[in-house]
Amino acid sequence: MKTTATLALIIAGSFALPVLAQTTASEIQRNTNQQQRIEQGLQSGALSTKEAGKLEREQTQVDRMEKNALKDGTLTSAESARIQSAQNKTSKSIAAQKHDAQLGNPASKSSQRMQADVQRNANQQARVEQGVKSGKLSNQQVASLERGQAHVNRAEANAAANGRVGAVEQASVQGKENVQSARVHNKKTNATTQP
């Protein structure tokens, strides 16, 4: 009888883990989508550099929420609902900023710098999502990576706060992005060697 109950718990647990991973992956996928929408707005001129900076600040909050939710290894339905709500708010902000009267100049050096940085954010988030889906990243590792992504987003927001991203500011952001890229690689690689 004990063996049957134990077997039932093991089977139930094996089904719960993939669902948890899908939930985490869907949260990270949404981050990727938000970053892509910001970049598209910059490329089309619908977003100015300053507006993109404000949106990156909002995305920083989402990343922090994800970090806090995942650091214990689980993502509860309540945590997921709070994150979804924050992502919905950011999504509405992106739409509002893209459709207001302000326009950006996608050909300006400042906008091109911001476009490159935002595209790199989208790429980093896609790499994290792939790591979750493949099982190479645990939720705790994703939490750590989202903390790093929040630092990158904040640096971008600060660089764009005055509406212009200079070469020195971009170099600083790129340094943070390089660190984050190495962290993603290391965590994905280390996860494959852990039991």
DOKE-58401 format. One line per 10 residues: number of its first residue (from 1); their letters; for each residue x, y negated, z of N, C-alpha, C. Coordinates in steps of 0.001 Angstrom, whole numbers, plus 524288, in hexadecimal, padded with zeros to 5 digits. Layout:
N
NUM> A> X:Y:Z:X:Y:Z:X:Y:Z  ...
//
This chain:
195
1> MKTTATLALI> 80337:804A4:80000:80000:80000:80000:80368:7FB16:80000  80793:7FB10:8034A:80B0E:7F68A:8036F:80DCE:7F5DF:7FE32  80F33:7FA2F:7FBC9:811DC:7F9EF:7F6C2:80E52:7F778:7F2A7  8095F:7F8C7:7F2A8:805A3:7F696:7EEE8:804FF:7F0BD:7EFC5  80499:7EF17:7F4B3:80407:7E98A:7F5EB:808EB:7E688:7F45C  80D73:7E8BA:7F56A:8125E:7E637:7F3F7:812CF:7E5C7:7EE0C  81162:7E9F8:7EB58:8118C:7E9E9:7E5A5:80DD3:7E5C8:7E372  80950:7E540:7E5C5:80584:7E154:7E403:807AE:7DBCF:7E4BA  80A59:7DAD3:7E91A:80CAC:7D5AB:7E9FF:8110C:7D48E:7E61A  8142B:7D878:7E4F6:81869:7D7BC:7E132:81630:7D687:7DBCC
11> IAGSFALPVL> 81240:7D963:7DA41:80FD4:7D876:7D523:80D57:7D30E:7D4FA  80A8E:7D192:7D90E:80817:7CC66:7D93F:80C33:7C81E:7D906  8107A:7C8E5:7DBCC:814A7:7C504:7DBC8:8173D:7C476:7D67C  817BB:7C8BE:7D3AC:81A3C:7C86F:7CE85:816D8:7C577:7CAA6  811B7:7C585:7CB6B:80E4F:7C27D:7C7FE:80E30:7BCC6:7C997  80EEE:7BBA1:7CE84:80EBA:7B636:7D05B:8136D:7B314:7CE80  817FE:7B576:7CE26:81CA6:7B290:7CC9B:81C56:7B057:7C718  81ABA:7B348:7C330:81A5C:7B0EE:7BE07:8167A:7AC68:7BDC9  81235:7ACC3:7C09E:80E73:7A87E:7C0AE:810F5:7A3A8:7C310  813E9:7A459:7C747:816A3:7A003:7C9C3:81A80:79D90:7C5F8
21> AQTTASEIQR> 81D6A:7A0DA:7C338:82138:79ED6:7BF7B:81E87:79BD8:7BB1B  81A21:79DB5:7B94A:8174A:79AEF:7B531:8157B:7959E:7B724  813D6:79551:7BBF6:8121B:7905A:7BE19:816AA:78C8D:7BE5D  81B10:78E4F:7C049:81FB0:78AF7:7C07E:8214B:78965:7BAFB  82151:78D17:7B766:822C4:78BF3:7B1FA:81F06:787FC:7AF8C  819FF:7886E:7B0BF:81644:784B7:7AE79:81713:77F3B:7B0AF  818A3:77EE0:7B596:819C4:779BF:7B7E3:81E7E:7774C:7B523  82281:77A67:7B449:8273E:7787E:7B1BC:82619:7773C:7ABFA  822D7:77A6D:7A974:82160:7795A:7A402:81EAE:7740E:7A399  81B84:772CA:7A765:818D5:76DBF:7A750:81CC3:76945:7A7C0
31> NTNQQQRIEQ> 820DF:769FB:7AADD:82505:7660B:7AB33:82782:76535:7A5D6  82894:76981:7A321:82ADE:7692E:79DE7:82749:76617:79A4A  82247:76750:79A73:81E7D:76499:7971F:81E48:75EC1:79857  81E70:75D60:79D54:81E44:757D9:79ED3:82314:754FF:79CB8  827A7:75774:79D44:82C78:75511:79B5A:82C39:7545B:7956B  82A22:75830:792B3:829B2:757CA:78D04:825F8:75362:78B73  821C8:752B1:78E5B:81E1F:74E74:78D2D:820A5:7491A:78E08  823DB:748AB:79212:82697:743B7:79305:82A6A:742AE:78E8B  82D4F:746B1:78D05:83105:745FE:788BD:82E29:74488:783B2  829D4:74714:7828E:826D8:745D2:77DD2:824F3:7402B:77DEF
41> GLQSGALSTK> 82361:73E58:78284:821BB:738E6:78309:8262A:73519:78202  82AD0:7366C:783DF:82F65:73330:782CE:830AD:73338:77CF6  83077:737D0:77A8B:831CF:73850:77500:82DFA:73567:7717A  82908:73551:772FF:82513:732C0:76FC4:824B9:72CE5:770D9  82704:72B24:77519:82696:725AD:7769E:821D7:72499:77A03  81ECF:728A4:77B3A:81A41:727F6:77E9C:81BDE:726EF:7843D  820A1:72882:785A8:822B1:72790:78AE8:82795:72439:78A8E  827E1:7206B:78DF8:82CB8:71D6E:78E82:83050:72065:79235  83530:71EDE:79253:838FA:7214A:795D9:8373C:7209E:79B84  8354B:71C05:79CCB:8338C:71AF6:7A224:82EED:71E74:7A399
51> EAGKLEREQT> 82B33:71F15:7A003:826B8:7227D:7A10A:82880:72822:7A1D4  82C27:729DF:79E94:82E2E:72F30:79F25:830CC:72FDC:7A477  83389:72BCD:7A640:835F6:72C03:7AB6B:831F6:72CAB:7AFC2  82DA3:729E5:7AF52:82975:72A6C:7B33D:82739:72FF4:7B32F  8269C:7321F:7AE8B:82489:73776:7AE22:82867:73B76:7B04E  82D6B:73A85:7AF92:83161:73DFF:7B1D7:83130:73DCB:7B7D0  8300C:7393E:7B9F5:82F83:738C7:7BFA4:82AF3:73C21:7C18B  82692:73C13:7BEAB:8221D:73F61:7C014:82394:74522:7BFAE  82673:74687:7BBA5:82807:74BFA:7BAFB:82BB4:74DB2:7BF57  82EAD:74A00:7C17A:83207:74B2C:7C5F8:82EBD:74D34:7CA7F
61> QVDRMEKNAL> 82A45:74ABE:7CB5E:826D4:74C5F:7CFA6:824CD:751E7:7CEC1  82374:7532B:7C9ED:8218F:75871:7C8B1:825E6:75C6B:7C9CA  82A9F:75B3B:7C80D:82F00:75ED2:7C8F4:82FFA:75FA7:7CEC6  82F89:75B87:7D1C7:83043:75C08:7D779:82C00:75F6D:7D9E3  8273F:75EC0:7D815:822FC:76202:7DA11:82402:767C2:7D8CE  825D7:768CC:7D410:82709:76E2F:7D28C:82B74:7705E:7D5E2  82F6B:76D31:7D6CA:833CD:76EE6:7DA15:831D9:77068:7DF7C  82EA3:76D0B:7E1C6:82CA3:76E1A:7E709:82912:772DE:7E723  825FC:7738A:7E31C:8225B:777F6:7E2F8:82532:77D26:7E247  82958:77D30:7DF41:82BFA:78218:7DDE6:83078:78395:7E17F
71> KDGTLTSAES> 8321E:78017:7E4E2:836D4:78138:7E7F6:8363F:785F1:7EB91  83164:78750:7ED0D:830A2:78BFE:7F042:82FBF:790DE:7ECEE  82FF5:79048:7E7C7:82F83:794C4:7E447:82A0A:795E3:7E25D  82637:79316:7E463:820D5:79406:7E2B8:81E5E:78EEF:7E0D4  81A8E:78F7E:7DD85:81784:78B12:7DBA6:811D2:78C55:7DCCF  80FC3:789EC:7E0E4:80A60:78B07:7E264:806A4:7884F:7DEA4  801CC:789E6:7DEBC:7FDE9:78773:7DB54:7FD1B:781B9:7DCD8  7FD85:78081:7E1DB:7FCF4:77B0C:7E397:80188:777C3:7E195  80646:779E9:7E1E9:80AD4:77712:7DFE7:80A61:7764C:7DA04  808C5:77A65:7D75B:8081D:77A10:7D1B8:8040C:775EF:7D04B
81> ARIQSAQNKT> 7FFD0:775B0:7D342:7FBB0:771CE:7D23C:7FDC6:76C40:7D2FC  800F3:76B67:7D70A:80339:76630:7D7EC:806F6:764B0:7D37F  80A06:76872:7D1CE:80DA2:7676A:7CD7E:80A9C:76643:7C883  8069C:7695C:7C780:8035A:76879:7C2D0:800F3:76306:7C2F4  7FF2E:7616C:7C788:7FCDA:75C36:7C81A:800DD:757F7:7C6DC  8059B:75892:7C8DE:809C4:754C2:7C7C8:80B2F:754CA:7C200  80B4F:7596C:7BFA5:80C79:759C2:7BA17:8081A:75748:7B6D6  80345:75807:7B882:7FEE6:75589:7B5CA:7FF52:74F9A:7B615  800E1:74DAB:7BA9C:80189:747FF:7BB40:805CF:745FD:7B7A0  80A29:748C5:7B768:80E69:74737:7B3EB:80CAD:7478A:7AE3E
91> SKSIAAQKHD> 809C5:74B84:7ACEF:807C8:74C19:7A79D:80462:74770:7A60F  80108:745CD:7A998:7FDB9:7413C:7A890:80100:73C48:7A80B  8051A:73BE6:7AB3F:80892:7375D:7AAE1:80B5A:7373C:7A5A0  80D0B:73BC8:7A3CE:80FA5:73C0D:79EB7:80BE4:73A2F:79A77  8071D:73C2E:79A94:8033F:73AA4:796A4:8021F:734CB:796EC  8017D:732C2:79BA2:8004A:72D2F:79C3F:804CB:729CC:79A4B  80997:72B3D:79BAB:80E19:72829:799FF:80ED3:7286C:79412  80DB9:72CF3:791C2:80E61:72D80:78C1E:80A4E:72A62:78914  805D3:72953:78B8A:80192:726B6:788C5:8009C:72126:78A92  8042E:71EF2:78D9E:80389:7197C:78F2E:805E3:715E9:78B05
101> AQLGNPASKS> 805CF:710E6:78C0D:80798:70D16:78829:80D87:70CD5:787A5  81064:70ED3:78B83:81615:70E94:78B48:81825:71275:7873E  81C09:710A6:7846A:81E91:71404:78093:82468:71419:78193  826C9:71861:7801E:82C6D:718CC:78089:82EE0:7189A:77B26  833F2:7181D:77B0C:836D6:71829:77625:839FD:71D31:775F9  83800:72134:7734D:83AB2:72640:77353:8401C:7261D:770E0  8413E:7221F:76DC7:8465F:721B7:76B3E:84A6D:71F0A:76EB0  848BD:71CBB:7730F:84C7B:71A02:77673:85012:71DF3:77925  854C9:71C40:77A40:8588F:71FA1:77CF6:85669:7216D:7823A  853CE:71DE0:784EE:851AE:71F1B:78A12:84DA1:7237B:789B2
111> SQRMQADVQR> 84A06:722F4:785FB:84606:726F2:78548:84878:72C1F:7839F  84C46:72BEE:78033:84ED2:730BC:77E70:851A8:73377:782E3  853F3:73065:78661:8567F:732BE:78AF4:85270:73573:78E61  84E1D:732C0:78F3D:849F8:734FA:7927D:847A0:739CF:78FDA  846E0:7398F:78ABC:844D0:73E12:787E1:8484E:742D7:788A4  84D61:74202:78832:85111:7465A:788D1:850D3:748A4:78E4D  85068:7453A:79236:85033:74719:7979A:84B22:74A0F:798B1  846D0:74808:796C4:841C9:74AA2:797A8:841AA:74FDD:794D0  843D6:75010:79010:84414:7550C:78D3C:8474F:75903:79046  84B75:75736:792A9:84EAD:75AC7:795C0:84B9D:75CD3:79A74
121> NANQQARVEQ> 84857:7597B:79CCE:844EB:75B43:7A111:8415C:75F9F:79F32  83F03:75ECF:79AA7:83B7B:762C9:79887:83E6D:767E9:797A8  84327:76788:795A3:8464D:76C3C:794C3:8479F:76F01:799E2  84904:76BF6:79DF0:84A4F:76E4E:7A307:84586:77129:7A53A  84103:76E9A:7A4E9:83C3D:77106:7A6FD:83AF4:77601:7A3F6  83BC4:775F4:79ECD:83ABF:77AA0:79BAA:83E6F:77F13:79D37  84353:77DC9:79E77:84707:781C5:7A038:84560:7841A:7A579  8436E:780C5:7A8F2:84193:782BA:7AE04:83CD1:7863F:7AD2A  83939:7847B:7A9EC:8348A:7879D:7A8CC:83611:78CF5:7A697  839C7:78D0E:7A2FC:83B91:791F9:7A0B8:83DEA:79579:7A4FC
131> GVKSGKLSNQ> 840BE:79328:7A89E:84305:79628:7ACE7:83EE8:79885:7B079  83AA8:795A9:7B151:83659:797BA:7B481:833BC:79C3E:7B1A5  83291:79B6A:7ACA8:82FD4:79F6A:7A99F:83309:7A464:7A90E  8382F:7A3D6:7A8A1:83B8C:7A870:7A7FD:83CC2:7AB15:7AD2E  83B69:7A882:7B17F:83C91:7AAB4:7B6A0:8420E:7A978:7B888  844F0:7A63D:7B5AF:84A40:7A4E4:7B745:84A5E:7A0C8:7BB90  8460D:79E05:7BC4E:845D0:799FA:7C05A:84182:79B38:7C440  842E3:79B03:7C933:83EFC:79B9F:7CD55:83C6E:79652:7CE5B  8383A:7965A:7D13C:835A7:7916F:7D28F:83930:78DE0:7D5C2  83C57:79026:7D93D:83FF9:78CED:7DC44:843F9:78A54:7D8B0
141> QVASLERGQA> 845C4:78D1F:7D4D4:84972:78AD7:7D11E:846D2:78686:7CDE8  841F3:78770:7CC64:83F07:7836B:7C983:83E5F:77E98:7CCF5  83D55:77F61:7D1FD:83CC8:77AF3:7D595:841C0:777AC:7D597  8462B:77A3E:7D5D8:84B29:7777D:7D5D7:84BFC:77494:7D0B1  84A97:7770D:7CC6D:84B33:7748E:7C74F:84773:76FF8:7C69F  842C6:77061:7C8BF:83F10:76C08:7C862:840DF:76762:7CBAA  84383:76885:7CFFC:845D7:76446:7D307:849DB:76164:7CFB6  84D26:76451:7CCF8:850FC:761F3:7C986:84E71:75EF3:7C515  84A32:7610B:7C303:84774:75E5F:7BEC4:84511:75947:7C0BE  84347:75943:7C594:84128:75470:7C7DF:8456C:75044:7C82B
151> HVNRAEANAA> 84A3B:751D3:7C973:84E9B:74E1B:7C9A6:84FAA:74BC7:7C442  84F84:74F1B:7C03A:85062:74D3F:7BAE4:84C0F:74975:7B94D  8472D:74AF0:7BA58:842C3:74785:7B8EE:84328:7423F:7BBAD  844A1:74267:7C0A8:84523:73D7D:7C394:8496E:73A16:7C13E  84DC0:73C7A:7BFB6:85207:73983:7BD48:85031:73703:7B831  84D27:739D9:7B525:84B09:737A4:7B046:84750:7332E:7B174  84401:733E9:7B554:84047:72FCF:7B6C5:84324:72AE7:7B883  8472B:72B95:7BBA5:84A38:72717:7BD77:84D00:72460:7B8F5  84F1F:72778:7B553:851E6:72534:7B0DD:84E36:721FF:7AD6E  8495E:723BB:7ACF0:8459B:72122:7A979:84241:71D18:7AC3D
161> ANGRVGAVEQ> 84313:71C44:7B13E:83FAB:718C9:7B451:83F67:71343:7B221  843BA:71167:7AFEB:843BC:70C1E:7ADC6:8424B:70C02:7A7FC  840DF:7108B:7A5D7:83F46:710CC:7A063:843B0:711C2:79C97  84859:71283:79E99:84CDE:7135A:79B39:85078:71769:79DAE  85216:71B3B:79A92:855CB:71F29:79C5C:85AEC:71E2D:7997A  85EDF:71C84:79C72:863FC:71B72:79A32:86743:72059:799CE  86BAC:71FDD:79727:86F35:7244C:79660:87156:7265D:79B8D  87295:722DC:79F25:874A4:72482:7A43D:87069:72759:7A759  86BA3:72551:7A726:86747:727E7:7A9E1:8664F:72D4D:7A78E  86677:72DAA:7A267:86596:732BA:79FF6:869ED:7368A:7A16E
171> ASVQGKENVQ> 86EB3:734B6:7A1A6:8730B:73821:7A327:8722E:73A52:7A8A5  87027:73719:7AC24:86F04:738DE:7B175:86AB9:73D03:7B169  866A3:73C09:7AE60:86255:73FD4:7ADF3:86465:744E3:7AB8C  86784:7446E:7A77C:869A4:74918:7A4EA:86D0A:74C47:7A8A2  86FD4:749AC:7AC11:872EB:74C80:7AFF6:86F6D:74FD0:7B376  86B06:74D97:7B521:8674D:75084:7B851:864D9:754F9:7B52F  863C1:753EC:7B02F:86190:75802:7ACD8:86572:75C79:7AC0C  86A75:75B34:7AB91:86E72:75F42:7AAFE:86EB2:762BC:7AFD1  86E70:76050:7B461:86E67:7634F:7B945:8699D:766DD:7B96D  86519:764B2:7B807:8603F:767BB:7B812:8608D:76C3F:7B428
181> SARVHNKKTN> 862AE:76B44:7AF9B:86331:76F5C:7ABA5:8668C:773DE:7ADB1  86ADD:77288:7B036:86E47:77690:7B270:86B7A:77990:7B6BE  86853:776D5:7B9DE:8656C:7796F:7BE14:8617F:77D50:7BBD1  85EBD:77BC3:7B79F:85AFA:77F4C:7B524:85DDF:7842B:7B33D  8622D:78365:7B093:86534:787D3:7AE91:86703:78B63:7B306  8693E:78913:7B711:86B4C:78C2F:7BB69:8670B:78F3B:7BE30  862A0:78CCD:7BF23:85E6B:78F8C:7C1E6:85C37:793F6:7BE95  85BAF:79314:7B980:859BC:7973C:7B615:85D97:79BB7:7B5C3  86296:79A7B:7B593:866A5:79E76:7B535:86729:7A175:7BA4F  86729:79EA3:7BEB2:867A9:7A129:7C3CB:86304:7A490:7C503
191> ATTQP> 85E70:7A31C:7C333:859B3:7A61E:7C458:85A0A:7AB89:7C200  85CBA:7AC17:7BD9B:85D05:7B133:7BB21:86097:7B4F1:7BE11  8640E:7B2DD:7C14B:867B5:7B63A:7C427:865E6:7B743:7C9B8  861C8:7B4BA:7CB57:85FDA:7B58F:7D0AC:85C22:7BA35:7D0B5  85C07:7BD1E:7D51E:85879:7C1A4:7D56F:852D9:7BFFD:7D57E
//
